[in-house]
Structures are given as C-alpha cells and as structure tokens.
Amino acid sequence: MQIEERIIRYIQTFSNDLLDNFFEIITMLGEEAFFVIVLSVLFWCTNKKFARQIICSVLFSGLINSFIKNLVLAARPIGIKGIRSLRIDTATGHSFPSGHTQSVATFLSSISIYYKKTWLSILSGIIIVLVALSRLYLGVHWPKDVIGGIVLGLLSAYIVNALFKALGEGKSLFVFSTIG
C-alpha cells in the first residue's frame, strides 16, 4: 500500500456522521455555486474593480487546472479498496490537481492579497486547509492533488494580482475589465 493510500485511510479512521456532514459542507466552499454567489455580491454591492480581479484570478486558475488535469490524466482514489468516497458527484474529471482546493486557494488568497490583513490571511489559510482536508476525508483526492491545488491556487492569485498592479488603474486586462 502506498503512502497516499495510508494517509487517506488514516484520515478516514476518524469518520462519523458529524464529520461527514462537516466536510461535505466545507467542500462546498470550493464549488462554483459558492463563487458565483459571493462574486455576484462583491461585484454588484461592493467593489467592481476588486470583484473583476478576483473573477480573473479564479478563471485563470480554472484554465490552469483544466490544462494540467488533461495533461496529467491522474486517476482518483474512488473505488480503491479501503477508501470510502463520499460526494463523488463533485469529483468529475481527473484527480490532479484538486479543483476545489485550487479554486478556494485562488479565491481566498486573492482576497487576502487585496486587503492585506493578518487575521484574514490566517482565516483564509485555515479554510484552504479545511477544504483540502475535506477532499481527502471524502476520498475523492490524493494528498498530492490537494497540495498541488494549494500551490497552483496561490500562484494564480499572485500572478493575476501582479498583472493588475502592472497594468494599473483604468487599463483592460481581460474581457471582465470592461464590465461595469
């Protein structure tokens, strides 16, 4: 048995109904519906420029994720003896990197970079780790998938933030820069 299987099996030794429900809710923080709702509120009710930047970060990250998934073609742990998989409907496509983890890492890192508040960065880090852990607990990703998702999510947020800074106020970056 490989180390990644052992890690997932160990995490799943703690499984119970309460943790099942908790991690199913936590994993939803990495899903499209969550981002659409939050980004819509940000865009229409608070700061359009900030919302555009996060939208660009999340879309850029999603493109990177799809490209790498289709390049690597990694299998998921679903169906492996001794690994229990829940919410497999959220586990579409290939395994590496974790899209849920990468999306939430991009999203929350973008917010943390923008606001530059220590407490927000700590809270974001905790949520990113919880989403990553949820994907392992639910048995739909390998540890390397969630680590890769975190790294790529952070990189995506920093790259898009740097592009927005380099272009400055009033310059167009993507099609979303002209909205609003």
C-alpha positions in Angstrom: 0.0 0.0 0.0 1.4 3.4 -1.0 1.8 6.3 1.5 -1.0 8.3 -0.1 -3.5 5.5 0.5 -2.3 5.2 4.1 -2.8 8.9 4.6 -6.4 8.9 3.3 -7.2 5.7 5.3 -5.8 7.3 8.4 -7.9 10.5 8.0 -10.9 8.3 7.4 -10.4 6.4 10.7 -12.0 9.5 12.3 -15.1 9.3 10.2 -18.5 9.6 11.8 -21.8 11.2 10.8 -20.9 14.6 12.3 -17.6 14.8 10.4 -19.2 13.5 7.2 -21.7 16.4 7.3 -19.0 18.9 8.3 -16.6 18.0 5.5 -19.5 17.8 2.9 -20.3 21.4 3.9 -16.7 22.5 3.9 -16.0 21.1 0.4 -18.9 23.2 -0.9 -16.7 26.3 -0.3 -14.6 25.1 -3.3 -17.6 24.8 -5.7 -18.7 27.1 -8.4 -22.1 28.0 -6.8 -20.3 29.4 -3.8 -18.0 31.6 -6.0 -20.9 32.8 -8.2 -22.9 33.9 -5.2 -20.0 35.7 -3.4 -18.6 37.2 -6.6 -22.0 38.5 -7.6 -22.5 40.2 -4.3 -18.9 41.6 -4.4 -19.5 42.9 -8.0 -22.9 44.4 -7.6 -22.8 45.5 -4.0 -19.3 46.5 -3.1 -16.3 46.9 -5.3 -16.5 46.2 -9.0 -12.7 46.6 -9.6 -11.9 44.2 -6.8 -14.6 41.7 -8.0 -13.1 41.8 -11.6 -9.7 41.0 -10.2 -10.9 38.0 -8.3 -13.0 36.8 -11.2 -9.9 37.0 -13.4 -7.9 35.1 -10.8 -10.5 32.3 -10.5 -10.9 32.0 -14.2 -7.1 32.0 -14.8 -6.8 29.4 -12.1 -9.5 27.3 -13.6 -7.8 27.3 -17.0 -4.6 26.2 -15.5 -6.4 23.5 -13.6 -8.1 22.1 -16.7 -4.9 22.2 -18.7 -2.9 20.3 -16.1 -5.7 17.8 -15.4 -5.9 16.9 -19.1 -2.1 16.8 -19.3 -1.5 14.5 -16.3 -4.7 12.4 -16.5 -4.4 11.1 -12.9 -6.9 8.7 -11.5 -8.8 9.4 -8.4 -8.9 7.2 -5.3 -12.5 6.4 -5.9 -13.1 2.7 -5.9 -9.9 1.7 -4.2 -10.4 -0.9 -1.5 -10.4 0.5 2.0 -11.1 4.1 0.8 -14.6 5.4 1.3 -15.7 8.0 -1.2 -18.5 10.5 -0.5 -19.8 13.2 -2.7 -18.4 11.6 -5.8 -20.7 13.8 -7.8 -18.3 16.6 -7.0 -15.3 14.5 -8.3 -15.6 15.0 -12.0 -12.7 14.5 -14.4 -9.2 13.7 -13.4 -7.6 13.9 -10.0 -4.5 16.2 -10.2 -4.7 19.0 -9.2 -7.7 19.3 -6.9 -10.0 21.9 -8.5 -11.9 22.5 -5.2 -8.7 23.2 -3.3 -7.2 25.2 -6.1 -10.3 27.4 -6.6 -10.7 28.2 -2.9 -6.9 28.9 -2.6 -7.1 31.3 -5.5 -10.2 33.0 -4.3 -9.2 33.4 -0.6 -5.6 34.3 -1.5 -6.8 37.0 -3.9 -9.0 38.5 -1.1 -6.1 38.3 1.4 -3.7 39.9 -1.0 -6.1 42.7 -1.7 -7.0 43.5 2.0 -3.5 42.8 3.5 -5.0 41.9 6.9 -3.1 39.3 9.0 -6.3 37.9 10.6 -7.9 37.5 7.1 -4.8 35.7 5.8 -4.9 33.3 8.8 -8.6 32.7 8.4 -8.1 32.1 4.6 -5.3 29.7 5.3 -7.4 27.7 7.8 -10.3 27.5 5.3 -7.9 26.4 2.4 -6.5 23.6 4.6 -10.0 22.5 5.7 -11.2 22.3 2.0 -8.1 20.3 1.1 -8.6 18.0 4.1 -12.3 17.7 3.1 -11.3 16.3 -0.3 -9.1 13.7 1.4 -11.7 12.9 4.1 -14.3 12.4 1.4 -12.0 10.1 -0.5 -12.0 11.9 -3.8 -8.4 13.2 -4.0 -4.9 12.1 -3.2 -2.7 14.2 -0.9 -0.5 15.3 -3.9 -3.7 16.6 -5.6 -4.6 19.0 -2.8 -1.0 20.1 -2.3 -0.8 20.8 -6.0 -4.1 22.7 -5.8 -2.9 24.9 -3.0 0.3 25.7 -4.8 -1.3 26.5 -8.1 -4.1 28.5 -6.4 -1.6 30.7 -4.6 0.4 31.2 -7.7 -2.7 32.1 -9.7 -3.7 34.7 -7.2 -0.3 36.2 -7.1 0.2 36.2 -10.9 -3.2 37.9 -11.6 -2.6 40.4 -8.7 0.8 41.3 -10.2 -0.8 41.7 -13.7 -3.5 44.0 -12.3 -0.9 46.1 -10.5 1.4 46.3 -13.5 -1.4 47.4 -15.8 -2.6 50.0 -13.3 -5.9 51.7 -12.9 -8.2 52.0 -16.0 -6.3 49.5 -18.2 -8.0 46.5 -19.6 -6.8 43.0 -18.6 -9.5 40.6 -19.6 -13.0 40.9 -21.0 -14.2 41.3 -17.4 -12.3 44.5 -17.0 -14.8 46.3 -19.3 -17.9 45.1 -17.3 -19.5 47.7 -15.1 
